[in-house]
Each structure stands twice: as structure tokens, then as C-alpha cells.
Amino acid sequence: MRRVSTIDEYILMQEENVQPLLFKVREAIKEVVPDAEDRISWSMPSLWKKRLI
């Protein structure tokens, strides 16, 4: 698997039919925790607010 640096890159590497769902999940999380920071950790997308959430 190619190393990615953003969550957008990670989502775009997934199967095309899954991408819209992943973008919706990410959007829903950002609505609940708008100041969370996007990160790639252990090659997986994650959101942080002082710690992993």
C-alpha cells in the first residue's frame, strides 16, 4: 500500500463505490467535532483533539 499523507488521499485510494460513504462519515464526524485535526496514524485516517478520538 502506498503511503498517504492526508485523509482525502486515503479515501481516494479506496474502492470507488465506498468513497462517497467515507466522505460522508468524515463530514459527520467533523460536524460533531469541528476542531478535530485530521491525521494519518499507522497508515489509517484518524481525528485528534489532544488525543485520538
RAKASUL-V434129 format. One record per pair of residues at least 12 apart in sequence whose C-alpha atoms are under 7 Angstrom apart, sorted by the first residue. I is the first residue (numbers start at 1). GAP is how many residues later the second one is. If there is no record, write none. Layout:
# RAKASUL-V434129
I/GAP  I/GAP
This chain:
# RAKASUL-V434129
3/40  5/35  6/33  6/34  7/31  7/32  7/33  7/38  36/12  36/13  37/12
